Amino acid sequence: MANFTTSTPTTSDPSEIHGLLAVGTDNTGKLLDPDALVSNLAYTASPTQGTITSDTGTDATIPAADGTNAGLFLPAEKTKLAGIAAGAEVNVNADWNAVSGDAQILNKPTLGTAAATNSTDYATAAQGTKADSAVQPAALASYQPLATVLTNTTAAFTTAQETKLAGIAAGAEVNVNPDWNAVSGDAQILNKPTLGTAAATNSTDYATAAQGAKADSAVQPAALANYQPLAAVLTNTTAAFTTAQETKLAGIAAGAEVNVNADWNASSGDAQILNKPTLGTAAATNSTDYATAAQGAKADTAVQSNTTGVGGADSITNMISLTQAEYNAIVSKNASTLYVIT
């Protein structure tokens, strides 16, 4: 049996400690060779594993941690963990009916019963206005017979003028040039694209896609750090996984993902909104676009012009109240207007 005594180097710099010097005798009392007992250790790091090298023995490889055994914390794993928010959870689909939890849609609008109907189900605001001003039966208490109206009306409207008017679109206006900066009126350009700051620059102002690909694959300085002194060996041989990181990882749900915004148009995936209501075309309009129920009732009882069975008769589209003198002063009376002499 050999008897050993050890001698520790006098230096206090851990990076200069290459091993311990052991001196002793064998079982015969012969002094052992000190050089045979000295071993220099070093540590070689890499993105996938660490290696402890020995100049007298077999190198030891420290593999990455896996699902079964402890090991080194890989750079990609550390980067991934750093990019995960504390308390991250698996995404859930937004649910229109949810009133709490991750699926709840915040600040969703309160929809009335009209939201699920179509705009064609209602009278327009213009029709409501007409209903408000429509002639009611009581307004016909005094009126001119059709024969009297026709006798006293001379329409000074030539055939040429009628042809010209028929060829003019309703609401026709003088053309104006479109203006990119206009936000209203006839000069406004509808549905113009939103341009970014790059729109006013030249393609030569930017690196090409090929140059961008080269930049992505270029060697960075951090990739050259493939050697560590012995002092770093003791630090790096155990996975650099701090208590704070362990606590953070424990609070992250398995399969946690980056949050995505709910998308009304999505039909699948994390952005899909579950149980969203089916909206009719009326949902995107304003209530002021339609006639009220009261206006609709007036429209139902309004007097309608009926020329059935009367040859050469014109439908009444307007009615005015005036004195006999005012009526006599009209040079060209309109055959579609009902003049009520008061």
Buried (B, 14 or more C-beta within 10 A) or exposed (E): EEEEEEEEEEEEEEEEBEBEEBBBBEEEEEEBEEEEBBEEBBBBBEEEBBEBBEEEEEEEEBEBBEEEEEBBBBEEBBEEBEEBEEEBBEBEBBBBEBEEEEBBBEEBEEEEEBBEBEBEEBBBBEBBEBBBEBBEEEBEEEBBEBEEBBEEBEEEEEEEEEEEEEEEEEEEEEEEEEEEEBEEEEEBEEEEEEEEEEEEEEEEEEEEEEEEEEEEEEEEEEEEEEEBEBBBBEEBEEBEBEEEBEEBEEEBEEEBEEEEEBEEEBEEEBBBBBEBEEBBEBBEBEEEBBBBEEBBEBBEEBBEBEEEEEEEBBEBEEBEEBEEEEBEEBEEBBBBBBBBBE
